[in-house]
Amino acid sequence: MTTQETESVREEHAHLREHVEHIRIAARELPTVSPEERREIVGRILDFLRNTLLPHAEEEEETLYPAVGEALGNPEAIRPMTHDHVAIRARVIELGVTPPEDV
């Protein structure tokens, strides 16, 4: 990867971290809001996770991770990173089926 490509990844991750911070804040507030507000908040979070974060993760797995594995001389070296993405996908599914009353 070029320096420009790695800088682009860093910038995108910084942007994603801002959204993830908002999720953390929202999670603390969920017990104090109405079920309708919870549905709205969780809906926005799911929209971000499904339409921004997960596609980003898939793109990394297809482009960035193979390059990292090659640079490290072992394609298996990326397994911990792909495992993180599997765990994130599972949490997104769980959040999507969790009733709004369950905070």
C-alpha positions in Angstrom: 0.0 0.0 0.0 1.1 3.5 -0.7 1.4 6.2 1.9 -1.6 8.0 0.4 -3.7 4.8 0.7 -2.7 4.2 4.3 -3.5 7.9 5.1 -6.9 7.5 3.6 -7.5 4.4 5.8 -6.4 6.4 8.9 -8.8 9.3 8.0 -11.7 6.9 7.5 -11.0 5.2 10.8 -10.9 8.5 12.6 -14.3 9.4 11.1 -15.7 5.9 12.1 -14.4 6.4 15.7 -16.5 9.6 16.0 -19.6 7.6 15.2 -18.6 4.7 17.5 -18.2 7.3 20.3 -21.7 8.4 19.7 -22.9 4.8 20.1 -21.2 4.5 23.4 -22.9 7.7 24.6 -26.3 6.6 23.3 -25.9 3.3 25.1 -25.6 5.0 28.4 -28.7 7.2 27.7 -31.0 4.3 26.5 -32.3 3.4 30.0 -33.5 7.0 30.5 -35.5 7.5 27.3 -38.9 6.2 26.2 -39.3 3.0 24.2 -40.1 5.2 21.2 -36.9 7.2 21.6 -35.0 3.9 22.0 -36.4 2.6 18.8 -35.3 5.7 17.0 -31.8 5.8 18.5 -31.2 2.1 17.9 -32.6 2.5 14.4 -30.0 5.2 13.7 -27.2 3.1 15.2 -28.2 0.1 13.2 -28.4 2.2 10.0 -24.8 3.3 10.6 -23.6 -0.2 11.5 -25.3 -1.9 8.6 -24.7 0.8 5.9 -21.4 2.3 6.9 -19.4 0.2 9.4 -20.0 -3.3 8.0 -19.4 -2.3 4.4 -16.2 -0.7 5.5 -15.2 -3.9 7.3 -15.9 -5.9 4.2 -13.9 -3.6 2.0 -10.9 -3.9 4.5 -11.2 -7.7 4.3 -11.1 -7.7 0.5 -8.4 -5.1 0.0 -6.4 -4.1 3.0 -6.1 -7.3 5.0 -4.7 -9.4 2.1 -2.0 -6.6 1.6 -1.2 -6.7 5.4 -1.0 -10.5 5.3 1.4 -10.3 2.3 3.5 -7.6 3.9 3.8 -9.7 7.1 4.7 -12.8 5.0 1.8 -14.8 6.4 -1.8 -14.6 5.3 -2.9 -16.1 8.6 -1.6 -13.0 10.4 -4.9 -11.2 9.6 -7.1 -13.8 11.4 -7.4 -11.7 14.6 -8.6 -8.7 12.5 -11.2 -10.7 10.6 -12.3 -12.3 13.9 -13.1 -8.8 15.2 -15.3 -8.3 12.2 -17.1 -11.5 12.8 -17.8 -10.5 16.3 -19.1 -7.1 15.2 -21.4 -8.7 12.7 -22.8 -10.9 15.4 -23.4 -7.9 17.8 -25.2 -6.0 14.9 -27.5 -9.0 14.4 -28.2 -9.2 18.2 -28.9 -5.5 18.4 -31.3 -5.8 15.5 -33.5 -8.4 17.2 -33.3 -6.9 20.7 -36.7 -5.5 21.9 -36.7 -1.8 22.7 -37.7 -2.6 26.3 -34.4 -4.5 26.8 -31.9 -1.9 27.8 
